[in-house]
Amino acid sequence: MRLFYCFLASLFIIHTAQADIPQVPSSIEIAGVKLKLTNDAQEEIQRHVNALRASDKYFQIKLDRVNLYFPIVERVLKEEGVPEDIKYLAIQESALISDAVSSSDAVGYWQFKDFTAREVGLRVDSKIDERKNIVSATRGAAKYFKRNNFFFKNWIYAVSAYQAGPGGAKRYVDKANFGSDKLTITKNTHWYVLKYIAHVVAFKDEIGRPHSEGLKLGEYTKGEGKSIEQVARELKADEELTLDYNKWLRHGKIPDDKVYTVIVPTKGKLPKMVADRDDSPPPLTRSIEKPEEKTKYPDRIAGDIITKNQTIFLKVNGIDATMASKGDDASSLAKKAGIEIDKLLSYNDLKSTAPIESGEIYYVHKKKNRSSIFYHVAQYGESTWDIAQKYGIKLDKLKKKNRMEPNESLKPGRLMWLRKKRPADVAVEYHELERPKTYVKKEQPTVNTRKPIAVETKPEVIEEELPPTQEQVIEEEPKPEKKPAVKPSGDRILHVIQPGETLWNLSKRYEVEVSDIKEWNGMTDESTLSVGQEISIYRNRPESPPKSDSQKASSTKEVDSATKEVKSTSTKPENQQVHVVAAGESLWSISQKYSIEVGLIRSLNNLSEDDPIKPGQELKLISGATDTTYTVRGGDSLYKIAKEYGMTVDELMKLNELSSSSLSVGQELRVKK
């Protein structure tokens, strides 16, 4: 009888456990797309859900982390105009572990490879790895999702492309569903999408609970020049815990090249100096009621557009155009204009990956082959694309008129021919320009700097005329090119700026100084980069002019000072060693062997992103904790093994790339000694 009751009790426990696991419905709406799930798809997805919820203890650990990070993730996705449901993919990608590394060397919360991270504007080098910064990484992921959604016009297909890339996702998508808000999911749907749906089902009803230990995450954005420890002390936060949540700063102090968000973990009320981001701003697609950023076109036009609160069409250079609103992309802009996306991109000489800038004017009809104005003097920060847009000329025609090579850079002061082709026997002419003042940040247009001369009274059309005479564009006779004070040496490389690139990126890629790039291209601290702009790079550093005696003395003092600082701070680590590369090894496999990050290996050995490693090559390493092997025995659990070796369950799962908590007797696990 006792055995019978025990049997009934065990059945009750099993039934209760199964009842707690969410069941996959036949239909569900995710990211604004209504999904109809076939029976075989439901079964496959349910299998994933069951695995995710198999261990309640592990699920609660992961859920604690999810509820801690999701308020930040939700806010950033909302700001970027990406559906909130995309947040569940971060669980699938990394379980929201900041330094998670995949077998393909993808890193961080959203599992970016280094080159992809840089494409979406993240900094990845020996000092900073924004893939491990929840704010930066989520913003980068949002950009990547928007880029994919631009092609597929379907957020579920964009999820598929996140794993397979736009090209690889084509085999999983149906063009008939591009732009559709309905999809049928079958067992043959991309496995990555099936797992994503499983994560939504497994977690959606558990989101929003407070952290089990009352922990909250604040955001601090004024840390430039400070270390993480200094920020923690300033905010009276736990130093060790703050360091753990900010692994994106590998060493040293927070740089000032951009705004970096420091995550501040606290219990109870957040410090006053920490940004309280609970009141999330509305998405960027809201109606514009007042100007929120610098006006990019004349005040009279911009003000009219803002007060109308509607789509405005303009006549610029006699060509129909429209101004992009905040939140616009190529798809929405083309829809407003009633034209196809390809035509909008073609009319404006844009690539499919080029971002649409709010406040910028875009043509909705073909531009002209020439302008009514004869010449234009290139200004600081201007590109050939800027000038082509300003005067409504096709970019290729503008370059041909000025006999420019495809990748030839545009220097400030150059006289650009707009109406006729520069004769072959006429040399390139330059104006002497006054450099913009670096200490004054003027609020002025970045593309169209002309004042409106006449504005029609029609409610939706604004007529803007060009300067009527050549004299208004050219103020003085062209002068010969002014020779630079320092002549660049070495091979010249012409680099065409891509979306997300900065001068800092270029300096690291070509191993030159930012100041040199600015000097070579006549740029100031206020100069900005434009997509399509051509930048000259010289591989060797420029030869410096001879120094005066006073300069030499000053320079000697600086060197002596720097030498003293290095001597006092740099010591050879005790755990430094040399590894000889074996056949078949990669930087990632070596990093796993020695518990060291790939970026640090590159830094220690002066390796760039493109430098391969070869068998027999010696690499300097600073090893971390060494690993050993543990064989699973009967009665073992991840928690028991982790506790025995002084690890957390998350560390143990990450080290062995486990997706669930299930173990088998005889299974070998890597553990720390």
C-alpha positions as CSV (number, residue, x, y, z in Angstrom):
1,M,0.0,0.0,0.0
2,R,2.8,2.4,0.9
3,L,4.4,1.8,-2.5
4,F,1.1,2.6,-4.2
5,Y,0.8,5.9,-2.4
6,C,4.4,6.7,-3.2
7,F,3.6,6.0,-6.9
8,L,0.6,8.3,-6.8
9,A,2.6,11.0,-5.1
10,S,5.3,10.8,-7.8
11,L,2.7,11.0,-10.5
12,F,1.2,14.1,-8.8
13,I,4.7,15.8,-8.6
14,I,5.4,15.0,-12.3
15,H,2.0,16.3,-13.3
16,T,2.4,19.5,-11.3
17,A,5.9,20.1,-12.8
18,Q,4.5,19.7,-16.3
19,A,1.6,21.9,-15.5
20,D,4.0,24.7,-14.6
21,I,5.7,24.5,-18.1
22,P,4.0,26.9,-20.6
23,Q,2.3,25.1,-23.5
24,V,2.9,26.3,-27.0
25,P,-0.3,27.8,-28.6
26,S,-1.5,27.2,-32.1
27,S,-1.2,31.0,-32.8
28,I,0.9,33.8,-31.2
29,E,1.8,37.4,-32.1
30,I,5.5,38.3,-31.9
31,A,7.1,41.6,-33.0
32,G,3.9,42.6,-34.6
33,V,3.6,39.5,-36.8
34,K,0.8,37.0,-36.2
35,L,2.2,33.5,-36.3
36,K,0.1,30.4,-37.1
37,L,1.9,27.3,-35.8
38,T,1.3,23.9,-37.4
39,N,1.1,20.8,-35.2
40,D,4.6,19.6,-36.0
41,A,5.9,23.1,-35.3
42,Q,4.2,23.2,-31.9
43,E,5.7,19.9,-31.0
44,E,9.2,21.0,-32.0
45,I,8.9,24.4,-30.2
46,Q,7.4,22.6,-27.1
47,R,10.5,20.4,-27.0
48,H,12.7,23.5,-26.7
49,V,10.4,25.1,-24.1
50,N,10.5,21.9,-22.0
51,A,14.3,22.0,-22.1
52,L,14.4,25.6,-21.0
53,R,12.1,24.9,-18.1
54,A,13.5,21.5,-17.2
55,S,15.4,22.8,-14.1
56,D,13.4,25.3,-12.1
57,K,16.5,26.3,-10.2
58,Y,18.5,27.1,-13.2
59,F,15.5,28.8,-14.9
60,Q,15.1,31.1,-11.8
61,I,18.8,32.0,-11.9
62,K,18.5,33.0,-15.6
63,L,15.1,34.7,-15.0
64,D,16.7,36.8,-12.2
65,R,19.3,38.0,-14.7
66,V,16.7,38.6,-17.4
67,N,14.5,40.8,-15.1
68,L,17.6,42.7,-14.1
69,Y,18.7,43.6,-17.6
70,F,15.4,43.8,-19.5
71,P,14.4,47.3,-18.4
72,I,17.5,48.6,-20.1
73,V,17.1,46.4,-23.2
74,E,13.5,47.4,-23.6
75,R,14.3,51.1,-23.4
76,V,17.1,51.0,-26.0
77,L,15.0,48.9,-28.4
78,K,12.2,51.4,-28.0
79,E,14.5,54.3,-28.7
80,E,15.7,52.6,-31.8
81,G,12.3,51.8,-33.1
82,V,12.7,48.0,-32.8
83,P,9.9,45.8,-31.5
84,E,10.2,45.0,-27.8
85,D,9.8,41.3,-28.4
86,I,13.3,41.2,-30.0
87,K,14.6,41.3,-26.4
88,Y,14.0,37.6,-26.0
89,L,16.7,36.9,-28.5
90,A,19.3,38.2,-26.1
91,I,18.4,35.3,-23.8
92,Q,18.8,32.8,-26.6
93,E,22.1,34.4,-27.7
94,S,24.0,34.7,-24.4
95,A,21.6,34.1,-21.5
96,L,22.5,37.8,-20.9
97,I,26.0,36.9,-19.8
98,S,28.3,39.9,-20.6
99,D,31.4,37.9,-21.5
100,A,29.8,34.9,-23.2
101,V,31.9,33.6,-26.1
102,S,30.6,31.2,-28.8
103,S,32.6,28.6,-30.6
104,S,32.8,31.0,-33.6
105,D,34.3,33.7,-31.4
106,A,31.1,35.8,-31.1
107,V,31.2,37.8,-27.9
108,G,28.8,39.5,-25.5
109,Y,25.2,40.0,-24.8
110,W,24.2,39.9,-28.5
111,Q,27.0,37.7,-29.7
112,F,28.8,39.9,-32.2
113,K,31.9,39.0,-34.0
114,D,34.5,41.8,-33.8
115,F,34.1,42.9,-37.5
116,T,30.3,42.9,-37.3
117,A,30.4,44.9,-34.0
118,R,32.5,47.6,-35.7
119,E,30.1,47.7,-38.6
120,V,27.3,48.8,-36.2
121,G,29.4,51.3,-34.5
122,L,30.8,49.4,-31.5
123,R,34.3,49.9,-30.3
124,V,36.3,46.6,-30.0
125,D,40.0,46.8,-29.2
126,S,42.5,46.0,-26.5
127,K,41.0,48.6,-24.1
128,I,37.2,48.6,-24.9
129,D,34.8,45.9,-25.9
130,E,31.4,47.4,-26.2
131,R,29.9,44.0,-27.0
132,K,30.0,43.5,-23.2
133,N,28.2,46.8,-22.6
134,I,24.5,46.1,-22.4
135,V,23.5,49.6,-23.6
136,S,26.0,49.8,-26.5
137,A,25.5,46.2,-27.6
138,T,21.7,46.4,-27.6
139,R,21.9,49.6,-29.7
140,G,24.3,47.9,-32.1
141,A,21.9,44.9,-32.3
142,A,19.0,47.2,-33.0
143,K,20.9,48.8,-35.9
144,Y,21.6,45.3,-37.3
145,F,17.9,44.3,-37.0
146,K,16.7,47.4,-38.7
147,R,19.2,46.8,-41.5
148,N,17.8,43.3,-42.0
149,N,14.2,44.4,-41.7
150,F,14.9,47.0,-44.4
151,F,15.5,44.1,-46.8
152,F,12.8,41.7,-45.6
153,K,10.1,44.1,-44.2
154,N,9.3,41.4,-41.7
155,W,10.8,41.2,-38.2
156,I,10.6,37.4,-38.0
157,Y,12.7,37.2,-41.1
158,A,15.0,39.8,-39.6
159,V,15.5,37.4,-36.6
160,S,16.4,34.6,-39.1
161,A,18.9,37.0,-40.8
162,Y,20.5,37.8,-37.4
163,Q,21.8,34.3,-37.3
164,A,22.3,33.4,-41.0
165,G,22.9,36.9,-42.4
166,P,20.7,38.5,-45.1
167,G,22.2,36.1,-47.8
168,G,21.9,33.0,-45.7
169,A,18.3,33.8,-44.6
170,K,17.1,33.9,-48.2
171,R,16.7,30.1,-48.2
172,Y,14.4,30.3,-45.2
173,V,12.1,33.2,-46.4
174,D,9.3,33.6,-48.9
175,K,9.3,36.8,-50.9
176,A,5.5,36.6,-50.9
177,N,5.6,37.4,-47.2
178,F,7.9,40.4,-47.4
179,G,5.9,43.2,-45.7
180,S,3.3,40.7,-44.4
181,D,2.1,40.8,-40.8
182,K,1.1,37.1,-40.9
183,L,3.3,34.0,-41.2
184,T,2.8,30.2,-41.0
185,I,5.4,28.4,-38.9
186,T,6.1,24.8,-39.7
187,K,8.7,22.2,-38.5
188,N,10.8,23.2,-41.5
189,T,11.0,26.8,-40.5
190,H,14.5,28.0,-39.7
191,W,15.6,26.3,-36.5
192,Y,16.8,29.6,-35.1
193,V,13.3,31.1,-35.4
194,L,11.8,28.0,-33.7
195,K,14.1,28.4,-30.7
196,Y,13.4,32.1,-30.6
197,I,9.6,31.4,-30.4
198,A,10.4,28.9,-27.6
199,H,12.2,31.5,-25.6
200,V,9.3,33.9,-26.0
201,V,6.8,31.3,-24.8
202,A,9.1,30.1,-21.9
203,F,9.8,33.6,-20.5
204,K,7.0,36.0,-21.5
205,D,4.7,35.3,-18.5
206,E,7.6,35.6,-16.0
207,I,8.9,39.0,-17.0
208,G,8.7,42.0,-14.7
209,R,9.4,40.4,-11.3
210,P,11.8,42.0,-8.9
211,H,15.3,40.6,-8.5
212,S,15.5,37.9,-5.8
213,E,18.1,39.9,-3.9
214,G,16.5,43.3,-4.5
215,L,19.3,44.4,-7.0
216,K,18.7,47.2,-9.5
217,L,20.8,48.5,-12.4
218,G,21.4,52.2,-12.8
219,E,23.1,53.9,-15.7
220,Y,25.9,56.4,-15.3
221,T,27.2,58.4,-18.3
222,K,29.7,60.8,-16.9
223,G,32.6,58.5,-16.3
224,E,35.1,59.8,-18.8
225,G,38.6,59.9,-17.3
226,K,37.6,57.7,-14.4
227,S,38.1,54.0,-13.7
228,I,35.2,51.8,-12.8
229,E,36.5,51.6,-9.3
230,Q,36.4,55.4,-9.1
231,V,32.9,55.5,-10.4
232,A,31.8,52.9,-7.8
233,R,33.4,54.9,-5.0
234,E,31.9,58.1,-6.2
235,L,28.4,56.6,-6.2
236,K,29.0,54.5,-3.0
237,A,28.4,51.3,-4.9
238,D,30.1,47.9,-4.4
239,E,33.4,48.1,-6.3
240,E,33.7,44.4,-7.0
241,L,30.1,44.1,-8.1
242,T,30.3,47.2,-10.3
243,L,33.4,45.8,-12.0
244,D,31.5,42.5,-12.7
245,Y,28.8,44.4,-14.5
246,N,31.2,46.5,-16.6
247,K,33.6,44.0,-18.2
248,W,33.5,46.1,-21.4
249,L,36.3,48.3,-19.9
250,R,39.3,45.9,-20.1
251,H,41.7,48.2,-18.2
252,G,42.5,51.8,-17.4
253,K,40.1,54.7,-17.4
254,I,37.0,55.4,-19.4
255,P,38.0,57.3,-22.6
256,D,36.3,60.4,-23.8
257,D,35.9,59.6,-27.5
258,K,32.2,58.9,-27.0
259,V,29.6,58.5,-24.3
260,Y,30.0,55.1,-22.5
261,T,27.3,53.9,-20.1
262,V,28.6,52.5,-16.8
263,I,26.1,50.0,-15.2
264,V,25.8,50.6,-11.5
265,P,24.3,47.7,-9.5
266,T,22.7,48.8,-6.2
267,K,20.2,47.6,-3.7
268,G,17.3,50.0,-2.7
269,K,17.2,53.5,-4.0
270,L,19.5,54.4,-6.9
271,P,22.1,57.2,-6.3
272,K,21.1,60.7,-7.4
273,M,24.0,60.9,-9.9
274,V,22.9,57.7,-11.7
275,A,20.5,58.3,-14.6
276,D,17.0,57.0,-13.7
277,R,15.8,55.5,-16.9
278,D,12.5,54.0,-15.7
279,D,10.6,56.7,-17.5
280,S,11.3,55.5,-21.0
281,P,11.0,58.1,-23.7
282,P,8.5,57.5,-26.5
283,P,9.8,55.8,-29.6
284,L,11.5,57.8,-32.3
285,T,8.6,57.4,-34.7
286,R,6.5,59.9,-32.7
287,S,5.1,63.1,-34.4
288,I,7.5,66.0,-34.3
289,E,6.0,68.9,-32.2
290,K,9.1,70.9,-31.7
291,P,12.7,70.8,-32.9
292,E,14.7,68.3,-30.9
293,E,18.1,68.6,-32.5
294,K,20.2,70.9,-34.7
295,T,18.3,72.3,-37.7
296,K,19.9,70.9,-40.8
297,Y,18.2,73.3,-43.2
298,P,17.3,77.1,-43.1
299,D,15.3,78.1,-40.1
300,R,12.4,79.4,-42.2
301,I,11.9,76.0,-43.9
302,A,12.5,73.9,-40.8
303,G,10.2,75.9,-38.6
304,D,7.4,75.6,-41.2
305,I,7.8,71.9,-41.3
306,I,7.7,71.5,-37.6
307,T,4.5,73.6,-37.2
308,K,2.7,71.7,-39.9
309,N,3.3,68.3,-38.3
310,Q,2.9,66.6,-41.7
311,T,4.9,65.3,-44.6
312,I,6.4,68.2,-46.4
313,F,7.5,68.2,-50.1
314,L,9.9,70.9,-51.4
315,K,11.2,72.1,-54.7
316,V,15.0,72.1,-54.3
317,N,17.0,73.1,-57.5
318,G,13.7,72.7,-59.3
319,I,13.5,69.0,-58.3
320,D,10.8,67.5,-56.1
321,A,12.2,66.5,-52.7
322,T,11.1,65.7,-49.2
323,M,12.6,66.1,-45.7
324,A,13.2,63.0,-43.6
325,S,11.5,63.0,-40.2
326,K,12.9,61.4,-37.0
327,G,12.4,57.6,-37.2
328,D,12.3,57.6,-41.0
329,D,14.1,54.9,-43.0
330,A,14.4,54.4,-46.7
331,S,11.2,52.3,-46.7
332,S,9.0,54.9,-44.9
333,L,10.5,57.8,-46.9
334,A,9.8,56.0,-50.2
335,K,6.3,55.2,-49.1
336,K,5.6,58.9,-48.3
337,A,6.9,59.9,-51.7
338,G,4.9,57.1,-53.5
339,I,8.0,55.6,-55.1
340,E,9.9,52.4,-54.9
341,I,12.8,52.1,-52.4
342,D,15.3,51.4,-55.2
343,K,14.3,54.6,-57.0
344,L,14.7,56.7,-53.8
345,L,18.2,55.2,-53.3
346,S,19.1,55.7,-56.9
347,Y,17.9,59.3,-57.0
348,N,20.0,60.2,-54.0
349,D,23.1,58.2,-54.9
350,L,22.7,56.0,-51.8
351,K,23.7,52.4,-51.0
352,S,21.1,50.1,-49.5
353,T,23.0,50.2,-46.2
354,A,23.1,54.0,-45.9
355,P,21.2,55.5,-43.0
356,I,18.4,58.1,-43.5
357,E,19.2,61.2,-41.5
358,S,16.4,63.2,-39.9
359,G,16.2,66.8,-41.1
360,E,18.0,65.9,-44.4
361,I,16.5,66.6,-47.7
362,Y,16.1,63.7,-50.2
363,Y,15.1,63.9,-53.8
364,V,12.0,62.0,-55.0
365,H,12.8,62.5,-58.7
366,K,16.0,62.2,-60.8
367,K,18.7,64.8,-60.2
368,K,20.1,66.8,-63.0
369,N,23.2,66.4,-65.1
370,R,24.4,69.9,-64.4
371,S,23.6,73.0,-62.2
372,S,22.5,76.5,-63.1
373,I,25.5,77.6,-61.0
374,F,28.9,77.4,-62.5
375,Y,31.2,76.7,-59.4
376,H,31.3,75.8,-55.8
377,V,34.2,75.9,-53.3
378,A,34.4,72.7,-51.2
379,Q,34.1,73.5,-47.5
380,Y,35.6,71.7,-44.5
381,G,33.7,68.5,-43.8
382,E,32.0,68.4,-47.2
383,S,32.0,65.4,-49.4
384,T,31.2,65.1,-53.1
385,W,27.9,63.5,-52.1
386,D,27.1,66.6,-50.0
387,I,27.7,68.9,-52.9
388,A,25.8,66.7,-55.3
389,Q,22.8,66.8,-53.0
390,K,23.1,70.5,-52.4
391,Y,22.9,71.4,-56.1
392,G,20.7,68.5,-57.2
393,I,23.4,67.0,-59.5
394,K,24.0,63.3,-60.1
395,L,27.1,62.3,-58.2
396,D,28.8,60.5,-61.1
397,K,28.2,63.6,-63.3
398,L,29.7,65.8,-60.7
399,K,32.9,63.7,-60.6
400,K,33.1,63.5,-64.3
401,K,32.8,67.3,-64.6
402,N,35.8,67.6,-62.3
403,R,37.8,64.8,-63.8
404,M,37.9,63.0,-60.5
405,E,39.0,59.4,-60.0
406,P,36.3,57.1,-58.5
407,N,38.1,57.1,-55.1
408,E,39.7,60.5,-55.2
409,S,39.3,62.5,-52.0
410,L,37.8,66.0,-51.9
411,K,40.0,68.6,-50.2
412,P,38.6,71.7,-48.6
413,G,39.0,74.8,-50.8
414,R,38.8,72.9,-54.1
415,L,36.9,74.7,-56.9
416,M,34.2,72.3,-58.1
417,W,32.8,72.7,-61.6
418,L,29.0,72.3,-61.5
419,R,27.8,73.3,-65.0
420,K,30.6,72.5,-67.4
421,K,33.4,70.0,-67.5
422,R,36.7,71.3,-66.3
423,P,39.0,71.5,-69.4
424,A,41.9,69.0,-69.4
425,D,44.4,71.9,-69.7
426,V,43.1,73.7,-66.7
427,A,44.7,72.7,-63.4
428,V,42.6,72.0,-60.3
429,E,42.2,75.3,-58.4
430,Y,41.9,75.9,-54.7
431,H,40.5,78.7,-52.5
432,E,42.2,79.6,-49.2
433,L,39.5,78.9,-46.6
434,E,39.4,80.0,-43.0
435,R,39.3,77.0,-40.7
436,P,36.2,76.8,-38.6
437,K,36.7,77.7,-34.9
438,T,37.0,74.6,-32.9
439,Y,35.7,76.1,-29.7
440,V,32.4,77.3,-31.1
441,K,29.9,74.7,-32.1
442,K,27.7,76.5,-34.6
443,E,24.1,75.3,-35.1
444,Q,24.1,75.2,-38.9
445,P,22.9,72.9,-41.7
446,T,25.2,70.0,-42.6
447,V,24.1,69.8,-46.2
448,N,22.1,72.8,-47.5
449,T,23.6,76.0,-46.2
450,R,21.8,78.4,-48.6
451,K,19.2,80.9,-47.3
452,P,15.7,80.5,-48.7
453,I,14.9,83.3,-51.1
454,A,11.3,82.7,-51.9
455,V,8.7,80.5,-50.2
456,E,5.3,79.8,-51.7
457,T,2.2,80.0,-49.7
458,K,0.9,76.6,-50.7
459,P,0.4,74.5,-47.5
460,E,2.6,71.5,-48.5
461,V,5.1,72.8,-51.0
462,I,8.0,75.1,-50.3
463,E,10.0,76.6,-53.2
464,E,13.7,77.2,-52.5
465,E,15.8,79.0,-55.1
466,L,19.5,78.7,-55.6
467,P,21.9,81.7,-55.3
468,P,21.2,83.6,-58.5
469,T,24.8,84.5,-59.4
470,Q,28.2,82.9,-59.6
471,E,29.6,85.7,-57.4
472,Q,27.5,84.5,-54.4
473,V,29.4,81.2,-54.4
474,I,32.9,82.4,-55.2
475,E,34.1,85.3,-53.1
476,E,37.6,85.6,-54.5
477,E,39.8,84.4,-57.3
478,P,40.9,80.8,-57.1
479,K,44.5,80.5,-55.7
480,P,47.0,77.7,-56.3
481,E,46.9,74.8,-53.9
482,K,48.6,75.7,-50.6
483,K,51.3,73.2,-49.8
484,P,51.0,71.6,-46.4
485,A,53.6,72.4,-43.7
486,V,54.3,68.6,-43.3
487,K,54.5,66.5,-46.5
488,P,53.0,63.0,-46.1
489,S,55.3,60.2,-47.0
490,G,54.6,56.6,-47.9
491,D,51.8,54.9,-49.9
492,R,48.6,56.8,-50.3
493,I,45.3,54.9,-49.6
494,L,41.9,56.3,-50.5
495,H,39.3,55.1,-48.0
496,V,35.6,55.5,-48.7
497,I,33.6,56.1,-45.5
498,Q,31.0,53.4,-44.6
499,P,28.1,53.7,-42.2
500,G,29.2,53.7,-38.5
501,E,32.9,54.5,-39.2
502,T,34.8,57.1,-37.2
503,L,38.3,58.7,-37.4
504,W,39.2,56.5,-34.4
505,N,38.2,53.3,-36.3
506,L,40.3,54.4,-39.3
507,S,43.3,55.2,-37.1
508,K,43.3,51.7,-35.6
509,R,42.7,50.0,-38.9
510,Y,45.6,51.7,-40.7
511,E,47.8,52.1,-37.6
512,V,48.0,55.9,-37.9
513,E,47.2,58.8,-35.6
514,V,43.8,60.6,-35.7
515,S,45.6,63.9,-35.8
516,D,47.5,62.8,-38.9
517,I,44.3,61.8,-40.7
518,K,42.9,65.2,-39.9
519,E,46.0,67.0,-41.2
520,W,46.1,64.9,-44.4
521,N,42.5,65.7,-45.2
522,G,42.3,69.3,-43.9
523,M,40.0,68.5,-41.1
524,T,39.4,70.2,-37.8
525,D,38.0,69.0,-34.4
526,E,34.6,70.1,-35.6
527,S,34.7,68.2,-38.9
528,T,32.3,65.3,-39.4
529,L,32.4,62.3,-41.6
530,S,29.8,61.5,-44.3
531,V,28.9,58.2,-45.8
532,G,30.7,58.0,-49.2
533,Q,33.3,60.6,-48.2
534,E,36.8,59.8,-49.5
535,I,39.7,60.0,-46.9
536,S,43.4,60.0,-47.8
537,I,45.6,57.7,-45.6
538,Y,49.3,57.5,-45.8
539,R,50.9,54.3,-44.4
540,N,54.0,56.0,-43.0
541,R,53.9,58.8,-40.5
542,P,54.6,62.3,-42.0
543,E,58.1,63.6,-41.6
544,S,58.2,66.3,-38.9
545,P,59.9,69.6,-39.6
546,P,63.2,70.2,-37.7
547,K,62.7,71.2,-34.0
548,S,64.1,74.3,-32.5
549,D,66.4,74.0,-29.4
550,S,63.5,75.0,-27.1
551,Q,61.3,72.4,-28.7
552,K,64.0,69.7,-28.3
553,A,64.4,70.6,-24.6
554,S,60.7,70.5,-24.0
555,S,60.4,67.2,-25.9
556,T,63.3,65.7,-23.9
557,K,61.5,66.6,-20.7
558,E,58.3,64.9,-21.9
559,V,60.2,61.8,-22.9
560,D,62.0,61.6,-19.5
561,S,58.6,62.1,-17.8
562,A,57.0,59.4,-19.8
563,T,59.9,57.0,-19.3
564,K,59.6,57.5,-15.5
565,E,55.9,56.8,-15.6
566,V,56.4,53.6,-17.6
567,K,59.1,52.4,-15.3
568,S,56.9,52.9,-12.3
569,T,53.8,51.2,-13.7
570,S,54.9,48.5,-16.1
571,T,56.1,45.2,-14.7
572,K,56.2,41.8,-16.5
573,P,53.4,39.6,-15.3
574,E,54.5,36.5,-13.4
575,N,52.1,34.4,-15.4
576,Q,53.4,35.5,-18.8
577,Q,54.4,32.6,-21.1
578,V,54.9,31.7,-24.7
579,H,52.7,29.4,-26.7
580,V,53.8,27.7,-30.0
581,V,51.0,27.6,-32.5
582,A,50.1,24.0,-33.6
583,A,48.5,23.0,-36.9
584,G,44.7,23.6,-36.8
585,E,44.8,26.0,-33.9
586,S,43.0,29.4,-34.0
587,L,43.2,32.4,-31.7
588,W,39.9,31.4,-30.2
589,S,41.0,27.8,-29.4
590,I,44.2,29.2,-27.8
591,S,42.2,31.8,-25.8
592,Q,40.0,29.0,-24.4
593,K,43.0,26.9,-23.5
594,Y,44.6,29.6,-21.5
595,S,41.4,31.4,-20.3
596,I,42.4,34.6,-22.0
597,E,40.5,36.9,-24.3
598,V,41.3,36.9,-28.1
599,G,41.7,40.7,-28.1
600,L,44.4,40.5,-25.4
601,I,46.3,37.9,-27.4
602,R,46.3,40.2,-30.4
603,S,47.3,43.2,-28.2
604,L,50.2,41.3,-26.6
605,N,51.5,40.2,-30.0
606,N,50.7,43.3,-32.0
607,L,48.4,41.4,-34.3
608,S,45.7,43.2,-36.3
609,E,42.3,41.8,-37.1
610,D,43.5,40.6,-40.5
611,D,46.8,39.0,-39.3
612,P,46.6,35.2,-39.5
613,I,48.6,32.9,-37.2
614,K,50.7,30.0,-38.6
615,P,52.0,26.7,-37.1
616,G,55.3,27.2,-35.3
617,Q,54.5,30.9,-34.6
618,E,55.3,31.9,-31.0
619,L,52.6,33.9,-29.1
620,K,53.1,35.8,-25.9
621,L,50.3,35.0,-23.4
622,I,49.2,35.9,-19.9
623,S,47.4,32.8,-18.7
624,G,44.4,32.8,-16.4
625,A,43.1,29.9,-14.4
626,T,44.0,26.5,-15.8
627,D,41.3,23.9,-16.4
628,T,41.0,20.2,-15.6
629,T,38.5,17.5,-16.5
630,Y,35.7,16.1,-14.3
631,T,33.8,13.0,-15.1
632,V,30.1,13.1,-14.1
633,R,29.0,10.5,-11.6
634,G,25.6,9.2,-10.4
635,G,23.8,11.8,-8.3
636,D,25.8,14.8,-9.7
637,S,24.3,18.1,-10.7
638,L,25.7,21.2,-12.2
639,Y,25.2,23.0,-8.9
640,K,27.1,20.3,-6.9
641,I,30.0,20.2,-9.4
642,A,30.2,24.0,-9.6
643,K,30.2,24.3,-5.8
644,E,32.9,21.7,-5.5
645,Y,35.3,23.6,-7.8
646,G,34.4,27.1,-6.6
647,M,32.5,28.1,-9.7
648,T,29.0,29.3,-10.4
649,V,26.5,27.3,-12.5
650,D,26.7,29.9,-15.2
651,E,30.5,29.7,-15.4
652,L,30.4,25.9,-15.6
653,M,27.7,26.0,-18.4
654,K,29.6,28.7,-20.3
655,L,32.9,26.8,-20.0
656,N,31.3,23.7,-21.4
657,E,28.9,25.4,-23.8
658,L,25.9,23.7,-22.3
659,S,22.4,24.8,-23.4
660,S,20.6,22.8,-20.6
661,S,21.2,21.5,-17.1
662,S,20.9,17.8,-18.1
663,L,24.0,15.6,-17.4
664,S,24.9,12.0,-18.3
665,V,27.0,9.6,-16.2
666,G,30.4,9.4,-17.7
667,Q,30.2,12.9,-19.4
668,E,33.4,14.9,-19.2
669,L,33.2,18.5,-18.1
670,R,35.9,21.2,-18.0
671,V,36.3,22.7,-14.6
672,K,38.7,25.2,-13.0
673,K,41.5,23.8,-10.8
